[in-house]
Amino acid sequence: MKLLNTRIIVYLIALLAVLAAMVSLRHCSSPNSDRESGGDTIDVSIEYSPLSCYMYDDTLGGFEYDLIRAMARHGGATIKYHPSVALHSSIEGLEKGTYDVLIAQIPATTDMKEQFLFTDAVYLDRQILVQLRDSVTREPRARSILDLAGDTIRVVKDSPMEDRIHNLIREIGDTIYIDREEEYTGEQLVMMVATGQVKYAVVNQSTAAALAGRYPLLDIGQSVSFTQFQSWALRKTDSELCDSLNSWLRAVKASGEYDAISAKYFK
């Protein structure tokens, strides 16, 4: 019953957060955000997470949210935002044409590039193991990747974390079970580990680091990947839009705005 109540609380937090983001984004989209999508409007599915798009003291922010707003100003573009907590649904929406751009924690790996077109690198990140430390010894449950043999790791469904765990299985020569989360983002997985509902999860380091200070026993020190380029995904056919985004990104970097935005969120 306790775990069920915890899951309900996590779900409600996620639901309320996304609803708040939807209301805020309705007023904060780029110019003419109330017009119908189409024409010059760019539909952006943006993950609701501490790094991408989040409510900070009743104000909507986030590194990627601030960055694409700056890019849209440089390009004179109209952005319509669609906050999301389910990566697999956002991927489906991108493939179907509901969204033009997917902003989520997706590294531009070789496997992902076979499916999507990616912008230039937006930032660097890596995938890490989230677990609890022992309350007495303060030691993590898994001190190395080898300790994960025979255990279960939860990841966001359709995320690159699945591929990384399959690679780990081959590397250690033993079984690691994968529990695919369909409802929540990496942020909620971190909360589930912190509350004892999930033993292990793999998420991006930036997500875990943004939440680790709230949970003294949370351990995020075990990397499971090298540092990777994090980019935004588009359909393979949208090369013209990708070129525009890259041009606007370079303009933001040249203006010094990128460094100012980075300094705000990466400390």
C-alpha positions in Angstrom: 0.0 0.0 0.0 2.9 2.4 0.8 4.5 1.8 -2.6 1.1 2.3 -4.3 0.6 5.6 -2.5 4.1 6.7 -3.5 3.4 5.9 -7.1 0.2 7.9 -6.9 2.0 10.9 -5.4 4.7 10.7 -8.1 2.0 10.5 -10.8 0.1 13.5 -9.4 3.2 15.5 -9.2 4.0 14.8 -12.9 0.4 15.4 -13.9 0.1 18.7 -12.1 3.5 19.8 -13.4 2.7 19.2 -17.0 -0.7 20.9 -16.6 1.0 23.9 -15.2 3.5 23.9 -18.0 0.8 23.6 -20.6 -1.0 26.6 -19.2 2.2 28.6 -19.0 3.4 27.7 -22.4 0.0 28.8 -23.9 1.0 32.3 -22.9 4.8 32.0 -23.4 5.0 30.6 -26.9 6.8 32.7 -29.4 4.8 35.5 -31.2 1.3 34.6 -32.4 1.2 31.4 -30.3 -2.6 31.4 -30.5 -2.6 30.8 -34.2 -3.2 27.3 -35.7 -0.1 25.2 -36.4 1.0 25.2 -39.9 2.8 27.6 -42.2 5.8 29.0 -40.4 4.8 27.7 -37.0 7.2 25.1 -35.6 5.5 22.5 -33.3 8.0 21.5 -30.6 7.5 18.6 -28.2 9.5 19.5 -25.2 10.2 17.1 -22.3 9.0 18.4 -18.9 12.2 18.0 -16.8 14.6 20.2 -14.8 16.9 20.7 -17.8 14.4 21.0 -20.7 11.3 22.8 -19.4 10.3 23.3 -15.8 8.5 25.6 -13.3 10.9 27.5 -11.2 9.3 29.6 -8.5 6.1 30.0 -10.6 8.2 30.9 -13.6 8.6 28.7 -16.6 12.2 28.0 -17.5 14.8 25.3 -18.4 18.0 25.4 -20.4 16.5 24.0 -23.6 13.3 26.1 -23.2 15.3 29.3 -22.8 17.6 28.3 -25.6 15.0 27.6 -28.3 13.2 30.8 -27.3 16.5 32.7 -28.0 16.9 30.8 -31.2 13.4 31.6 -32.3 14.0 35.3 -31.7 17.1 35.2 -33.9 15.2 33.4 -36.7 12.0 35.3 -36.4 10.2 32.0 -35.9 6.9 31.1 -34.3 7.1 28.2 -31.8 4.2 26.2 -30.4 5.2 24.2 -27.4 3.8 20.8 -26.4 5.1 19.7 -23.0 5.5 15.9 -22.6 6.4 13.3 -20.0 6.1 10.2 -22.2 9.0 9.9 -24.6 7.5 7.1 -26.7 4.4 9.3 -27.3 6.6 12.2 -28.4 8.5 10.0 -30.8 5.3 8.7 -32.3 4.1 12.3 -32.6 7.3 13.3 -34.4 7.1 10.3 -36.8 3.4 11.1 -37.6 4.1 14.8 -38.2 2.3 16.1 -35.1 5.5 17.7 -34.0 8.4 19.1 -36.0 11.1 19.0 -33.4 11.5 16.7 -30.4 13.4 18.2 -27.4 14.2 15.5 -25.0 17.3 13.8 -23.5 18.3 11.9 -26.6 22.0 11.5 -27.4 22.9 11.7 -31.0 24.2 8.2 -31.2 24.8 6.2 -34.4 21.7 4.1 -33.8 19.5 7.2 -33.2 20.8 8.9 -36.3 19.5 6.0 -38.4 16.0 6.9 -37.3 16.1 10.7 -37.0 17.8 13.8 -38.2 19.6 15.7 -35.4 20.6 19.3 -34.9 24.1 20.3 -34.0 25.1 19.4 -30.4 23.1 21.5 -27.9 25.0 20.3 -24.8 27.0 17.4 -23.4 25.7 14.8 -21.0 26.2 11.2 -20.0 24.0 8.3 -18.7 24.3 7.4 -15.1 23.0 4.8 -12.6 20.6 6.2 -10.0 20.5 4.2 -6.7 20.3 4.6 -3.0 23.2 4.5 -0.5 23.0 2.4 2.7 21.7 4.6 5.5 24.4 3.3 7.8 27.5 2.7 5.7 26.6 5.3 3.1 27.9 2.9 0.5 25.9 2.5 -2.8 24.2 -0.9 -3.5 26.1 -1.3 -6.7 29.7 -0.3 -6.5 30.4 -1.3 -10.1 28.5 -2.2 -13.2 29.3 -5.9 -12.5 27.1 -5.7 -9.4 24.1 -5.2 -11.6 24.2 -8.7 -13.0 20.8 -10.5 -12.4 19.2 -7.2 -11.2 16.5 -5.0 -12.9 17.0 -1.5 -14.1 14.1 0.9 -15.0 14.5 3.2 -18.0 12.2 5.4 -20.0 10.6 3.4 -22.8 12.1 3.9 -26.2 15.0 6.0 -24.7 18.6 5.3 -25.7 19.1 4.0 -22.2 17.6 0.7 -23.3 20.3 0.4 -26.0 23.0 1.2 -23.5 21.9 -1.5 -21.0 21.9 -4.0 -23.9 25.5 -3.0 -24.5 26.2 -3.5 -20.8 24.8 -7.0 -20.9 27.2 -7.9 -23.6 30.1 -6.2 -21.8 29.6 -8.0 -18.5 28.5 -11.3 -20.1 25.5 -11.6 -17.7 21.8 -10.8 -17.6 20.4 -7.4 -16.6 16.7 -7.1 -16.8 15.1 -4.0 -18.3 11.9 -2.5 -16.9 10.5 0.0 -19.4 8.6 3.0 -18.0 5.8 4.2 -20.3 4.3 7.0 -18.2 7.1 9.1 -16.7 10.3 11.0 -17.6 13.7 10.4 -16.1 12.9 13.0 -13.4 10.1 10.8 -12.1 12.4 7.7 -12.2 14.8 9.5 -10.0 12.0 10.3 -7.5 11.0 6.6 -7.6 14.5 5.5 -6.7 14.7 8.1 -4.0 11.4 6.9 -2.4 12.4 3.3 -2.6 9.9 2.3 -5.2 12.5 1.5 -7.8 15.9 -0.1 -7.0 17.9 1.1 -10.0 17.3 3.5 -12.9 19.4 4.9 -15.7 18.9 8.5 -16.7 20.9 11.4 -17.9 23.4 12.9 -15.4 21.9 16.4 -15.8 18.5 15.2 -14.7 19.7 13.3 -11.7 22.1 16.1 -10.6 19.2 18.6 -10.6 17.3 16.5 -8.1 20.1 14.8 -6.0 20.3 17.7 -3.5 16.7 16.9 -2.3 17.6 13.3 -1.4 20.6 12.8 0.9 20.9 9.0 0.3 20.7 9.2 -3.5 23.8 8.1 -5.3 24.4 9.2 -8.9 28.2 8.6 -9.1 28.2 5.5 -11.3 28.5 6.3 -15.1 27.1 3.8 -17.6 28.2 5.7 -20.7 30.8 8.1 -22.1 30.0 11.7 -22.5 27.6 12.1 -25.4 26.3 14.9 -27.6 22.8 15.9 -26.8 20.8 17.2 -29.8 17.2 17.8 -30.9 15.5 15.3 -33.2 13.6 15.9 -36.4 12.2 13.7 -39.2 14.7 12.6 -41.8 12.8 14.7 -44.4 13.1 18.0 -42.5 16.7 18.9 -43.5 15.7 22.5 -44.3 14.3 23.1 -40.8 17.3 21.4 -39.3 19.6 23.8 -41.2 17.6 26.7 -39.9 17.8 25.5 -36.3 21.6 25.0 -36.6 21.9 28.5 -38.1 19.9 30.1 -35.2 21.9 28.0 -32.7 25.2 29.4 -34.1 23.8 32.9 -33.9 22.8 32.5 -30.3 26.3 31.2 -29.5 28.0 34.0 -31.4 25.9 36.6 -29.5 26.9 35.3 -26.1 23.4 34.3 -25.1 24.2 30.6 -25.1 26.9 31.1 -22.5 24.6 33.2 -20.3 21.8 30.5 -20.5 24.3 27.8 -19.8 25.7 29.6 -16.8 22.2 29.8 -15.4 21.5 26.0 -15.5 24.9 24.3 -15.5 26.7 25.1 -12.2 
